Amino acid sequence: TQSTGVLISGSGNVAQFAAEKVMELGGHVCSFSDSTGTISSEEGFSPDQLKELFHLKNVQRGRLSVMAVTNDLIYHAGKSVWDLGLNCDVALPCATQNEIKLDGAKNLAAGGCWCVAEGANMPTTNEAVDFLKTKVDIYIPAKAANAGGVATSALEMAQNSARLFWTSEEVDEKLKGIMNNIFATAYKTAQEFDRPWDLQFGANAAGFLKVYKAYKAMGYLKF
């Protein structure tokens, strides 16, 4: 079977950990970006290239253009990942707010993308979201897809309170359970409101219902 091709924007913490998880699951990471441009590889970045990128960004604080020269990779100066019309199966916008505009969304649809999961906070404009929801099979909004950061902070607080130490594997397993539950809740809520696979609606409605039920349980609401 062909490996899943994944486009990632950004090159900070969210992008780096997303790339690690993609490679762990057998996918190909085909892009990263920073404020000066995008670096891409049609075949996907190797584990050694990923380590080099982490060192470049976390230690040297360098630009991706430097890595492109030393690794025979393609560098697109001044370009966003979403401007390039690259083919992919999955898109993970992990850079900044409103980075995927309508033209970028059209590029993703034309390039065969079937899943968009947001890593940054609100990285897709409303116009682009509306378009993607008619073109891709799965669109997962930031409030659900990037909840892992807050969830891991909660796990860290739980460890500290209980004077426990969990291995990274144990934390990852607990996080997997949390993320599975978030997905299941958004999916189920969308189904209940006759909006199958509208995970944006499902996540919004599930969040609203949770707050509503809490207020009602405390006696603040009479309906």
PyMOL commands that place a pseudoatom at each C-alpha (Angstrom):
pseudoatom trace, name=CA, resn=THR, resi=1, chain=A, elem=C, hetatm=0, pos=[0.000, 0.000, 0.000]
pseudoatom trace, name=CA, resn=GLN, resi=2, chain=A, elem=C, hetatm=0, pos=[1.142, 3.555, -0.721]
pseudoatom trace, name=CA, resn=SER, resi=3, chain=A, elem=C, hetatm=0, pos=[2.190, 5.626, 2.259]
pseudoatom trace, name=CA, resn=THR, resi=4, chain=A, elem=C, hetatm=0, pos=[0.029, 8.592, 3.220]
pseudoatom trace, name=CA, resn=GLY, resi=5, chain=A, elem=C, hetatm=0, pos=[1.487, 11.919, 2.066]
pseudoatom trace, name=CA, resn=VAL, resi=6, chain=A, elem=C, hetatm=0, pos=[1.134, 14.723, 4.621]
pseudoatom trace, name=CA, resn=LEU, resi=7, chain=A, elem=C, hetatm=0, pos=[1.682, 18.451, 4.113]
pseudoatom trace, name=CA, resn=ILE, resi=8, chain=A, elem=C, hetatm=0, pos=[2.624, 20.323, 7.292]
pseudoatom trace, name=CA, resn=SER, resi=9, chain=A, elem=C, hetatm=0, pos=[2.989, 24.084, 7.626]
pseudoatom trace, name=CA, resn=GLY, resi=10, chain=A, elem=C, hetatm=0, pos=[5.119, 25.687, 10.300]
pseudoatom trace, name=CA, resn=SER, resi=11, chain=A, elem=C, hetatm=0, pos=[8.283, 24.305, 11.891]
pseudoatom trace, name=CA, resn=GLY, resi=12, chain=A, elem=C, hetatm=0, pos=[7.746, 25.000, 15.587]
pseudoatom trace, name=CA, resn=ASN, resi=13, chain=A, elem=C, hetatm=0, pos=[6.580, 22.713, 18.385]
pseudoatom trace, name=CA, resn=VAL, resi=14, chain=A, elem=C, hetatm=0, pos=[3.206, 21.803, 16.896]
pseudoatom trace, name=CA, resn=ALA, resi=15, chain=A, elem=C, hetatm=0, pos=[4.631, 21.091, 13.434]
pseudoatom trace, name=CA, resn=GLN, resi=16, chain=A, elem=C, hetatm=0, pos=[7.560, 19.114, 14.837]
pseudoatom trace, name=CA, resn=PHE, resi=17, chain=A, elem=C, hetatm=0, pos=[5.507, 16.854, 17.088]
pseudoatom trace, name=CA, resn=ALA, resi=18, chain=A, elem=C, hetatm=0, pos=[2.908, 16.402, 14.345]
pseudoatom trace, name=CA, resn=ALA, resi=19, chain=A, elem=C, hetatm=0, pos=[5.690, 15.299, 11.985]
pseudoatom trace, name=CA, resn=GLU, resi=20, chain=A, elem=C, hetatm=0, pos=[7.038, 12.825, 14.535]
pseudoatom trace, name=CA, resn=LYS, resi=21, chain=A, elem=C, hetatm=0, pos=[3.594, 11.287, 14.944]
pseudoatom trace, name=CA, resn=VAL, resi=22, chain=A, elem=C, hetatm=0, pos=[3.026, 11.099, 11.190]
pseudoatom trace, name=CA, resn=MET, resi=23, chain=A, elem=C, hetatm=0, pos=[6.314, 9.245, 10.702]
pseudoatom trace, name=CA, resn=GLU, resi=24, chain=A, elem=C, hetatm=0, pos=[5.625, 6.994, 13.690]
pseudoatom trace, name=CA, resn=LEU, resi=25, chain=A, elem=C, hetatm=0, pos=[2.347, 5.982, 12.022]
pseudoatom trace, name=CA, resn=GLY, resi=26, chain=A, elem=C, hetatm=0, pos=[4.064, 5.300, 8.697]
pseudoatom trace, name=CA, resn=GLY, resi=27, chain=A, elem=C, hetatm=0, pos=[3.178, 8.461, 6.785]
pseudoatom trace, name=CA, resn=HIS, resi=28, chain=A, elem=C, hetatm=0, pos=[5.415, 10.684, 4.650]
pseudoatom trace, name=CA, resn=VAL, resi=29, chain=A, elem=C, hetatm=0, pos=[5.972, 14.275, 5.818]
pseudoatom trace, name=CA, resn=CYS, resi=30, chain=A, elem=C, hetatm=0, pos=[6.352, 16.318, 2.632]
pseudoatom trace, name=CA, resn=SER, resi=31, chain=A, elem=C, hetatm=0, pos=[6.691, 19.943, 3.802]
pseudoatom trace, name=CA, resn=PHE, resi=32, chain=A, elem=C, hetatm=0, pos=[7.555, 22.455, 6.504]
pseudoatom trace, name=CA, resn=SER, resi=33, chain=A, elem=C, hetatm=0, pos=[7.509, 26.240, 6.453]
pseudoatom trace, name=CA, resn=ASP, resi=34, chain=A, elem=C, hetatm=0, pos=[8.683, 29.310, 8.344]
pseudoatom trace, name=CA, resn=SER, resi=35, chain=A, elem=C, hetatm=0, pos=[8.245, 33.062, 7.944]
pseudoatom trace, name=CA, resn=THR, resi=36, chain=A, elem=C, hetatm=0, pos=[10.541, 33.188, 4.908]
pseudoatom trace, name=CA, resn=GLY, resi=37, chain=A, elem=C, hetatm=0, pos=[9.285, 30.272, 2.824]
pseudoatom trace, name=CA, resn=THR, resi=38, chain=A, elem=C, hetatm=0, pos=[8.484, 26.579, 2.459]
pseudoatom trace, name=CA, resn=ILE, resi=39, chain=A, elem=C, hetatm=0, pos=[10.693, 23.507, 2.129]
pseudoatom trace, name=CA, resn=SER, resi=40, chain=A, elem=C, hetatm=0, pos=[9.277, 20.428, 0.433]
pseudoatom trace, name=CA, resn=SER, resi=41, chain=A, elem=C, hetatm=0, pos=[10.142, 16.851, -0.514]
pseudoatom trace, name=CA, resn=GLU, resi=42, chain=A, elem=C, hetatm=0, pos=[7.946, 14.805, -2.801]
pseudoatom trace, name=CA, resn=GLU, resi=43, chain=A, elem=C, hetatm=0, pos=[9.325, 11.546, -1.379]
pseudoatom trace, name=CA, resn=GLY, resi=44, chain=A, elem=C, hetatm=0, pos=[9.007, 12.737, 2.218]
pseudoatom trace, name=CA, resn=PHE, resi=45, chain=A, elem=C, hetatm=0, pos=[11.586, 13.783, 4.796]
pseudoatom trace, name=CA, resn=SER, resi=46, chain=A, elem=C, hetatm=0, pos=[13.830, 11.064, 6.208]
pseudoatom trace, name=CA, resn=PRO, resi=47, chain=A, elem=C, hetatm=0, pos=[14.253, 10.567, 9.982]
pseudoatom trace, name=CA, resn=ASP, resi=48, chain=A, elem=C, hetatm=0, pos=[17.759, 12.064, 9.726]
pseudoatom trace, name=CA, resn=GLN, resi=49, chain=A, elem=C, hetatm=0, pos=[16.426, 15.113, 7.902]
pseudoatom trace, name=CA, resn=LEU, resi=50, chain=A, elem=C, hetatm=0, pos=[13.771, 15.511, 10.569]
pseudoatom trace, name=CA, resn=LYS, resi=51, chain=A, elem=C, hetatm=0, pos=[16.464, 15.477, 13.286]
pseudoatom trace, name=CA, resn=GLU, resi=52, chain=A, elem=C, hetatm=0, pos=[18.452, 18.044, 11.321]
pseudoatom trace, name=CA, resn=LEU, resi=53, chain=A, elem=C, hetatm=0, pos=[15.397, 20.283, 11.034]
pseudoatom trace, name=CA, resn=PHE, resi=54, chain=A, elem=C, hetatm=0, pos=[14.738, 20.042, 14.777]
pseudoatom trace, name=CA, resn=HIS, resi=55, chain=A, elem=C, hetatm=0, pos=[18.352, 21.012, 15.494]
pseudoatom trace, name=CA, resn=LEU, resi=56, chain=A, elem=C, hetatm=0, pos=[18.195, 23.871, 13.002]
pseudoatom trace, name=CA, resn=LYS, resi=57, chain=A, elem=C, hetatm=0, pos=[15.049, 25.315, 14.548]
pseudoatom trace, name=CA, resn=ASN, resi=58, chain=A, elem=C, hetatm=0, pos=[15.464, 24.465, 18.242]
pseudoatom trace, name=CA, resn=VAL, resi=59, chain=A, elem=C, hetatm=0, pos=[19.212, 24.999, 18.694]
pseudoatom trace, name=CA, resn=GLN, resi=60, chain=A, elem=C, hetatm=0, pos=[20.587, 27.066, 15.831]
pseudoatom trace, name=CA, resn=ARG, resi=61, chain=A, elem=C, hetatm=0, pos=[17.391, 29.121, 15.377]
pseudoatom trace, name=CA, resn=GLY, resi=62, chain=A, elem=C, hetatm=0, pos=[18.081, 29.062, 11.647]
pseudoatom trace, name=CA, resn=ARG, resi=63, chain=A, elem=C, hetatm=0, pos=[15.952, 29.332, 8.521]
pseudoatom trace, name=CA, resn=LEU, resi=64, chain=A, elem=C, hetatm=0, pos=[14.705, 26.462, 6.396]
pseudoatom trace, name=CA, resn=SER, resi=65, chain=A, elem=C, hetatm=0, pos=[16.496, 27.873, 3.340]
pseudoatom trace, name=CA, resn=VAL, resi=66, chain=A, elem=C, hetatm=0, pos=[19.790, 26.730, 4.915]
pseudoatom trace, name=CA, resn=MET, resi=67, chain=A, elem=C, hetatm=0, pos=[18.588, 23.146, 5.178]
pseudoatom trace, name=CA, resn=ALA, resi=68, chain=A, elem=C, hetatm=0, pos=[17.363, 23.116, 1.583]
pseudoatom trace, name=CA, resn=VAL, resi=69, chain=A, elem=C, hetatm=0, pos=[20.872, 23.789, 0.266]
pseudoatom trace, name=CA, resn=THR, resi=70, chain=A, elem=C, hetatm=0, pos=[22.523, 20.995, 2.265]
pseudoatom trace, name=CA, resn=ASN, resi=71, chain=A, elem=C, hetatm=0, pos=[19.876, 18.336, 1.590]
pseudoatom trace, name=CA, resn=ASP, resi=72, chain=A, elem=C, hetatm=0, pos=[18.973, 18.848, -2.067]
pseudoatom trace, name=CA, resn=LEU, resi=73, chain=A, elem=C, hetatm=0, pos=[15.419, 19.753, -1.053]
pseudoatom trace, name=CA, resn=ILE, resi=74, chain=A, elem=C, hetatm=0, pos=[13.119, 22.192, -2.837]
pseudoatom trace, name=CA, resn=TYR, resi=75, chain=A, elem=C, hetatm=0, pos=[12.865, 25.628, -1.232]
pseudoatom trace, name=CA, resn=HIS, resi=76, chain=A, elem=C, hetatm=0, pos=[10.056, 27.999, -2.173]
pseudoatom trace, name=CA, resn=ALA, resi=77, chain=A, elem=C, hetatm=0, pos=[11.092, 31.482, -1.045]
pseudoatom trace, name=CA, resn=GLY, resi=78, chain=A, elem=C, hetatm=0, pos=[8.265, 33.655, 0.263]
pseudoatom trace, name=CA, resn=LYS, resi=79, chain=A, elem=C, hetatm=0, pos=[5.654, 30.986, -0.410]
pseudoatom trace, name=CA, resn=SER, resi=80, chain=A, elem=C, hetatm=0, pos=[3.124, 29.322, 1.874]
pseudoatom trace, name=CA, resn=VAL, resi=81, chain=A, elem=C, hetatm=0, pos=[2.722, 25.551, 1.737]
pseudoatom trace, name=CA, resn=TRP, resi=82, chain=A, elem=C, hetatm=0, pos=[-0.829, 26.098, 0.527]
pseudoatom trace, name=CA, resn=ASP, resi=83, chain=A, elem=C, hetatm=0, pos=[0.201, 28.315, -2.420]
pseudoatom trace, name=CA, resn=LEU, resi=84, chain=A, elem=C, hetatm=0, pos=[2.188, 25.592, -4.139]
pseudoatom trace, name=CA, resn=GLY, resi=85, chain=A, elem=C, hetatm=0, pos=[-0.439, 23.166, -5.373]
pseudoatom trace, name=CA, resn=LEU, resi=86, chain=A, elem=C, hetatm=0, pos=[1.367, 20.165, -3.897]
pseudoatom trace, name=CA, resn=ASN, resi=87, chain=A, elem=C, hetatm=0, pos=[-0.381, 16.786, -3.866]
pseudoatom trace, name=CA, resn=CYS, resi=88, chain=A, elem=C, hetatm=0, pos=[-1.215, 15.211, -0.510]
pseudoatom trace, name=CA, resn=ASP, resi=89, chain=A, elem=C, hetatm=0, pos=[-3.607, 12.946, 1.337]
pseudoatom trace, name=CA, resn=VAL, resi=90, chain=A, elem=C, hetatm=0, pos=[-3.644, 14.890, 4.608]
pseudoatom trace, name=CA, resn=ALA, resi=91, chain=A, elem=C, hetatm=0, pos=[-3.020, 18.571, 5.405]
pseudoatom trace, name=CA, resn=LEU, resi=92, chain=A, elem=C, hetatm=0, pos=[-1.937, 19.724, 8.868]
pseudoatom trace, name=CA, resn=PRO, resi=93, chain=A, elem=C, hetatm=0, pos=[-1.818, 23.534, 9.077]
pseudoatom trace, name=CA, resn=CYS, resi=94, chain=A, elem=C, hetatm=0, pos=[0.379, 24.178, 12.133]
pseudoatom trace, name=CA, resn=ALA, resi=95, chain=A, elem=C, hetatm=0, pos=[1.719, 27.693, 11.538]
pseudoatom trace, name=CA, resn=THR, resi=96, chain=A, elem=C, hetatm=0, pos=[-0.613, 30.627, 12.100]
pseudoatom trace, name=CA, resn=GLN, resi=97, chain=A, elem=C, hetatm=0, pos=[-4.162, 31.964, 11.993]
pseudoatom trace, name=CA, resn=ASN, resi=98, chain=A, elem=C, hetatm=0, pos=[-5.880, 32.323, 8.598]
pseudoatom trace, name=CA, resn=GLU, resi=99, chain=A, elem=C, hetatm=0, pos=[-3.001, 30.710, 6.675]
pseudoatom trace, name=CA, resn=ILE, resi=100, chain=A, elem=C, hetatm=0, pos=[-5.298, 28.621, 4.440]
pseudoatom trace, name=CA, resn=LYS, resi=101, chain=A, elem=C, hetatm=0, pos=[-7.380, 30.960, 2.344]
pseudoatom trace, name=CA, resn=LEU, resi=102, chain=A, elem=C, hetatm=0, pos=[-9.858, 29.989, -0.381]
pseudoatom trace, name=CA, resn=ASP, resi=103, chain=A, elem=C, hetatm=0, pos=[-7.187, 29.609, -3.080]
pseudoatom trace, name=CA, resn=GLY, resi=104, chain=A, elem=C, hetatm=0, pos=[-5.151, 27.366, -0.780]
pseudoatom trace, name=CA, resn=ALA, resi=105, chain=A, elem=C, hetatm=0, pos=[-8.215, 25.255, -0.029]
pseudoatom trace, name=CA, resn=LYS, resi=106, chain=A, elem=C, hetatm=0, pos=[-8.839, 24.869, -3.767]
pseudoatom trace, name=CA, resn=ASN, resi=107, chain=A, elem=C, hetatm=0, pos=[-5.219, 23.762, -4.220]
pseudoatom trace, name=CA, resn=LEU, resi=108, chain=A, elem=C, hetatm=0, pos=[-5.690, 21.097, -1.553]
pseudoatom trace, name=CA, resn=ALA, resi=109, chain=A, elem=C, hetatm=0, pos=[-8.856, 19.765, -3.147]
pseudoatom trace, name=CA, resn=ALA, resi=110, chain=A, elem=C, hetatm=0, pos=[-7.209, 19.684, -6.584]
pseudoatom trace, name=CA, resn=GLY, resi=111, chain=A, elem=C, hetatm=0, pos=[-4.184, 17.892, -5.114]
pseudoatom trace, name=CA, resn=GLY, resi=112, chain=A, elem=C, hetatm=0, pos=[-6.211, 14.971, -3.770]
pseudoatom trace, name=CA, resn=CYS, resi=113, chain=A, elem=C, hetatm=0, pos=[-6.361, 15.972, -0.095]
pseudoatom trace, name=CA, resn=TRP, resi=114, chain=A, elem=C, hetatm=0, pos=[-9.065, 14.053, 1.784]
pseudoatom trace, name=CA, resn=CYS, resi=115, chain=A, elem=C, hetatm=0, pos=[-8.381, 15.193, 5.363]
pseudoatom trace, name=CA, resn=VAL, resi=116, chain=A, elem=C, hetatm=0, pos=[-7.567, 18.567, 6.944]
pseudoatom trace, name=CA, resn=ALA, resi=117, chain=A, elem=C, hetatm=0, pos=[-6.804, 18.625, 10.681]
pseudoatom trace, name=CA, resn=GLU, resi=118, chain=A, elem=C, hetatm=0, pos=[-5.899, 21.979, 12.218]
pseudoatom trace, name=CA, resn=GLY, resi=119, chain=A, elem=C, hetatm=0, pos=[-2.852, 22.231, 14.472]
pseudoatom trace, name=CA, resn=ALA, resi=120, chain=A, elem=C, hetatm=0, pos=[-2.661, 26.024, 14.713]
pseudoatom trace, name=CA, resn=ASN, resi=121, chain=A, elem=C, hetatm=0, pos=[-5.464, 28.108, 16.199]
pseudoatom trace, name=CA, resn=MET, resi=122, chain=A, elem=C, hetatm=0, pos=[-8.043, 28.867, 13.480]
pseudoatom trace, name=CA, resn=PRO, resi=123, chain=A, elem=C, hetatm=0, pos=[-5.581, 28.462, 10.582]
pseudoatom trace, name=CA, resn=THR, resi=124, chain=A, elem=C, hetatm=0, pos=[-8.340, 28.292, 7.943]
pseudoatom trace, name=CA, resn=THR, resi=125, chain=A, elem=C, hetatm=0, pos=[-10.496, 31.260, 6.928]
pseudoatom trace, name=CA, resn=ASN, resi=126, chain=A, elem=C, hetatm=0, pos=[-14.267, 30.851, 7.163]
pseudoatom trace, name=CA, resn=GLU, resi=127, chain=A, elem=C, hetatm=0, pos=[-14.552, 30.948, 3.374]
pseudoatom trace, name=CA, resn=ALA, resi=128, chain=A, elem=C, hetatm=0, pos=[-11.933, 28.213, 3.026]
pseudoatom trace, name=CA, resn=VAL, resi=129, chain=A, elem=C, hetatm=0, pos=[-13.594, 26.077, 5.731]
pseudoatom trace, name=CA, resn=ASP, resi=130, chain=A, elem=C, hetatm=0, pos=[-16.945, 26.245, 3.952]
pseudoatom trace, name=CA, resn=PHE, resi=131, chain=A, elem=C, hetatm=0, pos=[-15.264, 25.141, 0.714]
pseudoatom trace, name=CA, resn=LEU, resi=132, chain=A, elem=C, hetatm=0, pos=[-13.233, 22.328, 2.299]
pseudoatom trace, name=CA, resn=LYS, resi=133, chain=A, elem=C, hetatm=0, pos=[-16.266, 20.865, 4.023]
pseudoatom trace, name=CA, resn=THR, resi=134, chain=A, elem=C, hetatm=0, pos=[-17.788, 20.232, 0.583]
pseudoatom trace, name=CA, resn=LYS, resi=135, chain=A, elem=C, hetatm=0, pos=[-14.598, 18.785, -0.919]
pseudoatom trace, name=CA, resn=VAL, resi=136, chain=A, elem=C, hetatm=0, pos=[-12.656, 16.732, 1.655]
pseudoatom trace, name=CA, resn=ASP, resi=137, chain=A, elem=C, hetatm=0, pos=[-13.890, 13.689, 3.549]
pseudoatom trace, name=CA, resn=ILE, resi=138, chain=A, elem=C, hetatm=0, pos=[-12.742, 14.866, 6.982]
pseudoatom trace, name=CA, resn=TYR, resi=139, chain=A, elem=C, hetatm=0, pos=[-12.260, 18.413, 8.294]
pseudoatom trace, name=CA, resn=ILE, resi=140, chain=A, elem=C, hetatm=0, pos=[-11.260, 18.579, 11.976]
pseudoatom trace, name=CA, resn=PRO, resi=141, chain=A, elem=C, hetatm=0, pos=[-11.302, 22.068, 13.541]
pseudoatom trace, name=CA, resn=ALA, resi=142, chain=A, elem=C, hetatm=0, pos=[-8.558, 23.340, 15.804]
pseudoatom trace, name=CA, resn=LYS, resi=143, chain=A, elem=C, hetatm=0, pos=[-10.678, 23.211, 18.958]
pseudoatom trace, name=CA, resn=ALA, resi=144, chain=A, elem=C, hetatm=0, pos=[-10.735, 19.413, 18.584]
pseudoatom trace, name=CA, resn=ALA, resi=145, chain=A, elem=C, hetatm=0, pos=[-7.586, 18.545, 16.641]
pseudoatom trace, name=CA, resn=ASN, resi=146, chain=A, elem=C, hetatm=0, pos=[-5.116, 20.591, 18.694]
pseudoatom trace, name=CA, resn=ALA, resi=147, chain=A, elem=C, hetatm=0, pos=[-6.653, 19.882, 22.098]
pseudoatom trace, name=CA, resn=GLY, resi=148, chain=A, elem=C, hetatm=0, pos=[-3.759, 17.522, 22.834]
pseudoatom trace, name=CA, resn=GLY, resi=149, chain=A, elem=C, hetatm=0, pos=[-1.552, 20.338, 24.113]
pseudoatom trace, name=CA, resn=VAL, resi=150, chain=A, elem=C, hetatm=0, pos=[-3.983, 21.351, 26.855]
pseudoatom trace, name=CA, resn=ALA, resi=151, chain=A, elem=C, hetatm=0, pos=[-4.743, 17.692, 27.571]
pseudoatom trace, name=CA, resn=THR, resi=152, chain=A, elem=C, hetatm=0, pos=[-1.060, 16.929, 28.096]
pseudoatom trace, name=CA, resn=SER, resi=153, chain=A, elem=C, hetatm=0, pos=[-0.769, 19.894, 30.458]
pseudoatom trace, name=CA, resn=ALA, resi=154, chain=A, elem=C, hetatm=0, pos=[-3.621, 18.393, 32.470]
pseudoatom trace, name=CA, resn=LEU, resi=155, chain=A, elem=C, hetatm=0, pos=[-1.808, 15.049, 32.541]
pseudoatom trace, name=CA, resn=GLU, resi=156, chain=A, elem=C, hetatm=0, pos=[1.314, 16.829, 33.780]
pseudoatom trace, name=CA, resn=MET, resi=157, chain=A, elem=C, hetatm=0, pos=[-0.681, 18.471, 36.586]
pseudoatom trace, name=CA, resn=ALA, resi=158, chain=A, elem=C, hetatm=0, pos=[-2.158, 15.076, 37.523]
pseudoatom trace, name=CA, resn=GLN, resi=159, chain=A, elem=C, hetatm=0, pos=[1.321, 13.574, 37.737]
pseudoatom trace, name=CA, resn=ASN, resi=160, chain=A, elem=C, hetatm=0, pos=[2.565, 16.400, 39.932]
pseudoatom trace, name=CA, resn=SER, resi=161, chain=A, elem=C, hetatm=0, pos=[-0.435, 16.234, 42.270]
pseudoatom trace, name=CA, resn=ALA, resi=162, chain=A, elem=C, hetatm=0, pos=[-0.107, 12.482, 42.739]
pseudoatom trace, name=CA, resn=ARG, resi=163, chain=A, elem=C, hetatm=0, pos=[3.725, 12.534, 42.951]
pseudoatom trace, name=CA, resn=LEU, resi=164, chain=A, elem=C, hetatm=0, pos=[3.878, 10.155, 40.013]
pseudoatom trace, name=CA, resn=PHE, resi=165, chain=A, elem=C, hetatm=0, pos=[6.216, 9.793, 37.055]
pseudoatom trace, name=CA, resn=TRP, resi=166, chain=A, elem=C, hetatm=0, pos=[4.849, 8.472, 33.775]
pseudoatom trace, name=CA, resn=THR, resi=167, chain=A, elem=C, hetatm=0, pos=[7.030, 7.481, 30.841]
pseudoatom trace, name=CA, resn=SER, resi=168, chain=A, elem=C, hetatm=0, pos=[6.513, 9.241, 27.513]
pseudoatom trace, name=CA, resn=GLU, resi=169, chain=A, elem=C, hetatm=0, pos=[4.865, 6.050, 26.261]
pseudoatom trace, name=CA, resn=GLU, resi=170, chain=A, elem=C, hetatm=0, pos=[2.374, 6.100, 29.143]
pseudoatom trace, name=CA, resn=VAL, resi=171, chain=A, elem=C, hetatm=0, pos=[1.569, 9.768, 28.535]
pseudoatom trace, name=CA, resn=ASP, resi=172, chain=A, elem=C, hetatm=0, pos=[1.133, 9.113, 24.814]
pseudoatom trace, name=CA, resn=GLU, resi=173, chain=A, elem=C, hetatm=0, pos=[-1.242, 6.235, 25.521]
pseudoatom trace, name=CA, resn=LYS, resi=174, chain=A, elem=C, hetatm=0, pos=[-3.356, 8.377, 27.871]
pseudoatom trace, name=CA, resn=LEU, resi=175, chain=A, elem=C, hetatm=0, pos=[-3.356, 11.191, 25.310]
pseudoatom trace, name=CA, resn=LYS, resi=176, chain=A, elem=C, hetatm=0, pos=[-4.475, 8.775, 22.603]
pseudoatom trace, name=CA, resn=GLY, resi=177, chain=A, elem=C, hetatm=0, pos=[-7.484, 7.862, 24.750]
pseudoatom trace, name=CA, resn=ILE, resi=178, chain=A, elem=C, hetatm=0, pos=[-8.351, 11.536, 25.256]
pseudoatom trace, name=CA, resn=MET, resi=179, chain=A, elem=C, hetatm=0, pos=[-8.094, 12.322, 21.534]
pseudoatom trace, name=CA, resn=ASN, resi=180, chain=A, elem=C, hetatm=0, pos=[-10.145, 9.257, 20.601]
pseudoatom trace, name=CA, resn=ASN, resi=181, chain=A, elem=C, hetatm=0, pos=[-12.843, 10.443, 23.002]
pseudoatom trace, name=CA, resn=ILE, resi=182, chain=A, elem=C, hetatm=0, pos=[-12.819, 13.958, 21.525]
pseudoatom trace, name=CA, resn=PHE, resi=183, chain=A, elem=C, hetatm=0, pos=[-13.235, 12.550, 18.024]
pseudoatom trace, name=CA, resn=ALA, resi=184, chain=A, elem=C, hetatm=0, pos=[-15.990, 10.159, 19.115]
pseudoatom trace, name=CA, resn=THR, resi=185, chain=A, elem=C, hetatm=0, pos=[-17.876, 12.936, 20.927]
pseudoatom trace, name=CA, resn=ALA, resi=186, chain=A, elem=C, hetatm=0, pos=[-17.725, 15.328, 17.956]
pseudoatom trace, name=CA, resn=TYR, resi=187, chain=A, elem=C, hetatm=0, pos=[-18.730, 12.544, 15.558]
pseudoatom trace, name=CA, resn=LYS, resi=188, chain=A, elem=C, hetatm=0, pos=[-21.613, 11.310, 17.743]
pseudoatom trace, name=CA, resn=THR, resi=189, chain=A, elem=C, hetatm=0, pos=[-22.964, 14.813, 18.373]
pseudoatom trace, name=CA, resn=ALA, resi=190, chain=A, elem=C, hetatm=0, pos=[-22.931, 15.611, 14.658]
pseudoatom trace, name=CA, resn=GLN, resi=191, chain=A, elem=C, hetatm=0, pos=[-24.845, 12.378, 14.002]
pseudoatom trace, name=CA, resn=GLU, resi=192, chain=A, elem=C, hetatm=0, pos=[-27.422, 13.214, 16.690]
pseudoatom trace, name=CA, resn=PHE, resi=193, chain=A, elem=C, hetatm=0, pos=[-28.178, 16.535, 14.982]
pseudoatom trace, name=CA, resn=ASP, resi=194, chain=A, elem=C, hetatm=0, pos=[-28.388, 14.907, 11.538]
pseudoatom trace, name=CA, resn=ARG, resi=195, chain=A, elem=C, hetatm=0, pos=[-25.087, 16.488, 10.421]
pseudoatom trace, name=CA, resn=PRO, resi=196, chain=A, elem=C, hetatm=0, pos=[-23.040, 13.333, 9.717]
pseudoatom trace, name=CA, resn=TRP, resi=197, chain=A, elem=C, hetatm=0, pos=[-19.273, 13.898, 9.528]
pseudoatom trace, name=CA, resn=ASP, resi=198, chain=A, elem=C, hetatm=0, pos=[-19.638, 17.647, 10.171]
pseudoatom trace, name=CA, resn=LEU, resi=199, chain=A, elem=C, hetatm=0, pos=[-17.008, 17.514, 12.907]
pseudoatom trace, name=CA, resn=GLN, resi=200, chain=A, elem=C, hetatm=0, pos=[-16.863, 21.309, 13.148]
pseudoatom trace, name=CA, resn=PHE, resi=201, chain=A, elem=C, hetatm=0, pos=[-20.548, 21.412, 14.067]
pseudoatom trace, name=CA, resn=GLY, resi=202, chain=A, elem=C, hetatm=0, pos=[-20.158, 18.354, 16.292]
pseudoatom trace, name=CA, resn=ALA, resi=203, chain=A, elem=C, hetatm=0, pos=[-17.263, 19.883, 18.246]
pseudoatom trace, name=CA, resn=ASN, resi=204, chain=A, elem=C, hetatm=0, pos=[-19.074, 23.207, 18.655]
pseudoatom trace, name=CA, resn=ALA, resi=205, chain=A, elem=C, hetatm=0, pos=[-22.368, 21.616, 19.690]
pseudoatom trace, name=CA, resn=ALA, resi=206, chain=A, elem=C, hetatm=0, pos=[-20.696, 19.180, 22.102]
pseudoatom trace, name=CA, resn=GLY, resi=207, chain=A, elem=C, hetatm=0, pos=[-18.849, 22.045, 23.797]
pseudoatom trace, name=CA, resn=PHE, resi=208, chain=A, elem=C, hetatm=0, pos=[-22.023, 24.111, 24.094]
pseudoatom trace, name=CA, resn=LEU, resi=209, chain=A, elem=C, hetatm=0, pos=[-24.022, 21.181, 25.486]
pseudoatom trace, name=CA, resn=LYS, resi=210, chain=A, elem=C, hetatm=0, pos=[-21.369, 20.460, 28.109]
pseudoatom trace, name=CA, resn=VAL, resi=211, chain=A, elem=C, hetatm=0, pos=[-21.520, 24.039, 29.395]
pseudoatom trace, name=CA, resn=TYR, resi=212, chain=A, elem=C, hetatm=0, pos=[-25.331, 24.075, 29.193]
pseudoatom trace, name=CA, resn=LYS, resi=213, chain=A, elem=C, hetatm=0, pos=[-25.666, 20.860, 31.223]
pseudoatom trace, name=CA, resn=ALA, resi=214, chain=A, elem=C, hetatm=0, pos=[-23.256, 22.154, 33.863]
pseudoatom trace, name=CA, resn=TYR, resi=215, chain=A, elem=C, hetatm=0, pos=[-25.193, 25.424, 34.262]
pseudoatom trace, name=CA, resn=LYS, resi=216, chain=A, elem=C, hetatm=0, pos=[-28.462, 23.503, 34.462]
pseudoatom trace, name=CA, resn=ALA, resi=217, chain=A, elem=C, hetatm=0, pos=[-27.067, 21.094, 37.078]
pseudoatom trace, name=CA, resn=MET, resi=218, chain=A, elem=C, hetatm=0, pos=[-26.026, 24.053, 39.230]
pseudoatom trace, name=CA, resn=GLY, resi=219, chain=A, elem=C, hetatm=0, pos=[-29.521, 25.524, 39.047]
pseudoatom trace, name=CA, resn=TYR, resi=220, chain=A, elem=C, hetatm=0, pos=[-28.691, 28.580, 36.957]
pseudoatom trace, name=CA, resn=LEU, resi=221, chain=A, elem=C, hetatm=0, pos=[-31.005, 27.532, 34.119]
pseudoatom trace, name=CA, resn=LYS, resi=222, chain=A, elem=C, hetatm=0, pos=[-34.627, 26.445, 34.348]
pseudoatom trace, name=CA, resn=PHE, resi=223, chain=A, elem=C, hetatm=0, pos=[-35.000, 25.060, 30.825]
for i in range(1, 223): cmd.bond("trace and resi %d" % i, "trace and resi %d" % (i + 1))
show_as sticks, trace
zoom trace
